[in-house]
Amino acid sequence: MITIRPEIPSDIPAREALLDRAFGKRRRAKTSERLREGRVPSEGLAFTAVDGKGRLIGTIRLWDVVAGSAGPALLLGPVAVDGKQQGKGIGAALVQRVLNEARVKGHAAVILVGDAPYYARFGFAPGPMADLHLPGPVDRNRFLGIELIPGALDGAEGLVAGSGRREVPQQQAA
């Protein structure tokens, strides 16, 4: 049995190991990482999938950003599912859960850089992102958005920038 629950601090080591396996050590060099760097996920919008033995097998997070002239939005990613568990709908369940939670919390839009055919089934499309830009290179066909509130990305233009709460350094957190 798979359970999707809010991420907890003890998930961090397993989540980081899963992301390294899924995306490789160069995952931190990606343009989307510039928006997440030094920040914490949006409040209540980080989830973990665990198996019946409590092992972390999936992760998803949303991050607060400013989508140019559209204003506040969320950045989705990374999403990862353990290789042995792929093809079972866990990734889709994680995406659906985080989008539903974002809607409930009143967020207007979600953007991402990802596989267009995969994310299209959730309503993501490149059109709303046509005049928005990231702080680094990106394949425009993979730069996707979805409006949770109709019209939220209408006419959006400009730079997408990170805006979430800053991470507290370990020595200060103790």
C-alpha positions as CSV (number, residue, x, y, z in Angstrom):
1,M,0.0,0.0,0.0
2,I,1.3,3.5,-0.9
3,T,0.6,6.5,1.3
4,I,1.1,10.1,0.2
5,R,1.6,12.3,3.2
6,P,3.1,15.7,4.0
7,E,6.9,15.7,3.9
8,I,8.6,15.6,7.4
9,P,12.2,16.6,8.3
10,S,13.2,12.9,8.7
11,D,12.4,12.4,5.0
12,I,15.3,14.7,3.9
13,P,18.1,12.1,3.6
14,A,16.0,9.6,1.7
15,R,14.5,12.3,-0.5
16,E,17.9,13.7,-1.4
17,A,19.2,10.1,-2.2
18,L,16.1,9.5,-4.4
19,L,16.6,12.8,-6.3
20,D,20.3,12.0,-6.9
21,R,19.4,8.6,-8.3
22,A,16.6,10.0,-10.4
23,F,18.4,13.1,-11.8
24,G,22.0,12.5,-11.2
25,K,24.5,14.6,-9.3
26,R,24.1,17.4,-11.9
27,R,20.5,18.1,-10.9
28,R,21.6,21.1,-8.9
29,A,23.0,22.7,-12.1
30,K,19.5,23.0,-13.7
31,T,17.9,26.4,-14.3
32,S,14.9,25.6,-12.1
33,E,17.3,25.0,-9.2
34,R,18.2,28.7,-9.3
35,L,14.6,29.5,-8.2
36,R,14.7,27.0,-5.3
37,E,18.3,27.7,-4.1
38,G,18.4,28.8,-0.4
39,R,14.6,28.6,-0.1
40,V,12.1,26.2,1.5
41,P,9.1,24.8,-0.3
42,S,5.8,26.6,-0.2
43,E,4.0,26.1,3.1
44,G,2.1,22.8,3.2
45,L,3.0,21.9,-0.4
46,A,5.7,19.3,-0.1
47,F,4.7,15.6,-0.1
48,T,6.2,12.2,0.2
49,A,5.0,8.8,-1.0
50,V,5.9,5.9,1.3
51,D,5.4,2.2,0.8
52,G,3.8,-0.2,3.4
53,K,7.1,-0.4,5.2
54,G,7.5,3.3,5.5
55,R,10.2,3.6,2.9
56,L,10.2,6.8,0.9
57,I,9.5,6.0,-2.7
58,G,8.4,9.4,-4.1
59,T,8.6,13.1,-3.6
60,I,7.1,16.3,-4.9
61,R,7.4,19.9,-3.9
62,L,6.0,23.3,-4.9
63,W,8.0,26.5,-4.4
64,D,6.9,30.1,-4.2
65,V,7.9,32.2,-7.2
66,V,6.9,35.5,-9.0
67,A,6.0,34.8,-12.6
68,G,6.9,38.1,-14.1
69,S,3.9,40.4,-14.5
70,A,1.5,37.6,-13.5
71,G,2.7,37.9,-9.9
72,P,2.8,35.1,-7.3
73,A,2.8,31.5,-8.7
74,L,4.3,28.2,-7.7
75,L,7.1,26.2,-9.3
76,L,6.6,22.4,-9.4
77,G,9.6,20.1,-8.9
78,P,11.4,18.1,-8.7
79,V,9.1,15.1,-8.8
80,A,10.7,11.7,-8.5
81,V,9.6,8.1,-8.0
82,D,11.9,5.2,-7.1
83,G,12.8,3.3,-10.3
84,K,11.4,0.0,-8.9
85,Q,8.0,1.8,-8.3
86,Q,7.6,3.6,-11.6
87,G,4.7,2.8,-13.8
88,K,2.3,2.3,-10.9
89,G,0.7,5.8,-11.0
90,I,2.6,7.1,-7.9
91,G,4.0,10.2,-9.8
92,A,0.5,11.0,-11.1
93,A,-0.9,10.7,-7.6
94,L,1.7,13.0,-6.3
95,V,1.1,15.6,-9.0
96,Q,-2.7,15.4,-8.4
97,R,-2.3,15.7,-4.7
98,V,0.0,18.8,-4.8
99,L,-2.2,20.5,-7.4
100,N,-5.4,19.9,-5.4
101,E,-3.7,21.3,-2.2
102,A,-2.5,24.3,-4.1
103,R,-6.0,25.0,-5.4
104,V,-7.4,24.6,-1.8
105,K,-4.8,27.1,-0.6
106,G,-5.9,29.6,-3.2
107,H,-2.8,29.7,-5.4
108,A,-3.3,31.1,-8.9
109,A,-0.9,29.2,-11.1
110,V,1.8,26.5,-11.3
111,I,4.8,26.5,-13.6
112,L,7.4,23.8,-14.3
113,V,10.2,22.6,-16.6
114,G,9.3,19.0,-17.6
115,D,8.1,16.5,-20.1
116,A,5.2,18.1,-21.9
117,P,3.4,14.8,-22.9
118,Y,3.5,13.7,-19.2
119,Y,2.3,16.9,-17.7
120,A,-0.3,17.7,-20.4
121,R,-2.7,15.2,-18.8
122,F,-2.8,17.4,-15.7
123,G,-3.5,20.5,-17.9
124,F,0.0,22.0,-18.2
125,A,0.8,23.6,-21.5
126,P,3.6,25.8,-23.0
127,G,1.2,28.6,-24.2
128,P,0.9,30.5,-20.9
129,M,4.6,30.6,-20.6
130,A,5.3,32.2,-24.1
131,D,6.5,35.5,-22.7
132,L,7.9,34.4,-19.4
133,H,11.6,33.6,-18.9
134,L,13.7,31.7,-16.4
135,P,17.1,32.9,-15.0
136,G,19.0,30.5,-17.3
137,P,18.7,28.3,-20.3
138,V,15.5,26.2,-20.8
139,D,14.0,24.2,-23.6
140,R,10.9,26.3,-24.4
141,N,8.9,23.1,-25.2
142,R,9.4,21.9,-21.6
143,F,8.5,25.3,-20.0
144,L,4.9,24.7,-19.0
145,G,2.2,26.3,-16.9
146,I,-1.3,25.7,-15.6
147,E,-3.8,28.2,-14.3
148,L,-5.5,27.1,-11.0
149,I,-7.5,30.4,-11.2
150,P,-8.7,31.1,-14.8
151,G,-6.8,34.0,-16.3
152,A,-3.9,33.9,-13.8
153,L,-1.3,33.8,-16.5
154,D,-3.1,35.9,-19.2
155,G,-0.6,38.2,-20.8
156,A,2.2,37.2,-18.3
157,E,5.6,38.4,-19.3
158,G,9.0,38.9,-17.7
159,L,11.4,37.0,-15.5
160,V,10.3,34.2,-13.1
161,A,12.1,34.8,-9.8
162,G,12.2,32.8,-6.5
163,S,10.2,34.4,-3.7
164,G,9.7,31.8,-1.0
165,R,10.9,31.9,2.5
166,R,14.6,31.6,3.0
167,E,16.1,28.4,4.4
168,V,17.5,28.8,7.9
169,P,21.2,27.7,8.0
170,Q,21.8,24.5,10.1
171,Q,23.9,26.3,12.8
172,Q,21.1,28.9,13.3
173,A,18.3,26.2,13.4
174,A,19.9,24.4,16.4
